């Protein structure tokens, strides 16, 4: 888990140094993939491990980046398990 977290942190550091315009040019699929990895580390990590806390912290930053890229998490009428990232529409939860 530690190696995977390190790769995610390096990737996010590169993303966070980019401008909002630069963020738009990122492949959303890659950012969503990083979010998925971080979400697994955050939800599946040991509750008392600093790496789990860091994964959760960075996951929230990646979430904010996706929102800046006009992606939303979930649509109206979906249950929690059905929700995932998608390009925002009128039916999206914001």
FIVEXFI-502921 format. One line per 5 residues: for each residue z, x, y of C-alpha. Coordinates in nm, 2 decimals. Last residue first. Layout:
N
Z X Y | ...
//
This chain:
94
-0.71 -2.35 1.88 | -0.77 -2.56 1.57 | -1.14 -2.60 1.52 | -1.33 -2.93 1.52 | -1.52 -2.85 1.85
-1.63 -2.53 1.69 | -1.48 -2.18 1.67 | -1.66 -1.92 1.45 | -1.45 -1.91 1.13 | -1.12 -1.77 1.01
-0.94 -1.95 0.73 | -0.75 -2.27 0.66 | -0.76 -2.44 0.32 | -0.41 -2.33 0.21 | -0.25 -2.46 0.52
-0.41 -2.81 0.49 | -0.73 -2.89 0.67 | -0.76 -3.20 0.89 | -0.86 -3.02 1.21 | -1.01 -2.68 1.13
-0.84 -2.35 1.05 | -0.81 -2.01 1.22 | -1.05 -1.98 1.51 | -1.30 -1.71 1.60 | -1.43 -1.67 1.96
-1.43 -1.29 1.96 | -1.12 -1.30 2.17 | -0.96 -1.51 1.90 | -1.05 -1.25 1.64 | -0.89 -0.98 1.86
-0.57 -1.19 1.88 | -0.56 -1.22 1.50 | -0.61 -0.84 1.47 | -0.30 -0.80 1.69 | -0.10 -1.04 1.47
-0.21 -0.84 1.16 | -0.09 -0.52 1.33 | 0.26 -0.66 1.36 | 0.26 -0.80 1.01 | 0.14 -0.47 0.86
0.40 -0.28 1.06 | 0.68 -0.50 0.93 | 0.56 -0.46 0.57 | 0.54 -0.08 0.62 | 0.90 -0.08 0.76
1.01 -0.21 0.42 | 1.30 -0.46 0.41 | 1.10 -0.77 0.32 | 0.90 -0.59 0.05 | 0.53 -0.65 0.10
0.33 -0.95 -0.03 | 0.30 -1.15 0.29 | 0.25 -0.86 0.52 | 0.04 -0.65 0.29 | -0.18 -0.95 0.19
-0.21 -1.05 0.55 | -0.31 -0.69 0.65 | -0.58 -0.68 0.39 | -0.72 -1.03 0.50 | -0.70 -0.93 0.87
-0.90 -0.61 0.78 | -1.16 -0.82 0.61 | -1.17 -1.06 0.90 | -1.24 -0.76 1.13 | -1.52 -0.64 0.90
-1.67 -0.99 0.88 | -1.66 -1.02 1.26 | -1.89 -0.72 1.29 | -1.80 -0.56 1.62 | -2.03 -0.63 1.91
-1.79 -0.88 2.07 | -1.52 -0.62 2.06 | -1.73 -0.39 2.28 | -1.74 -0.66 2.55 | -1.36 -0.70 2.53
-1.33 -0.33 2.57 | -1.26 -0.08 2.29 | -0.94 0.11 2.26 | -0.78 -0.16 2.05 | -1.06 -0.14 1.80
-1.02 0.23 1.73 | -0.65 0.18 1.69 | -0.72 -0.11 1.46 | -0.93 0.10 1.23 | -0.66 0.37 1.21
-0.39 0.11 1.15 | -0.60 -0.05 0.87 | -0.66 0.28 0.70 | -0.29 0.37 0.72 | -0.20 0.03 0.58
-0.43 0.09 0.28 | -0.27 0.43 0.22 | 0.08 0.28 0.24 | 0.00 0.00 0.00
//
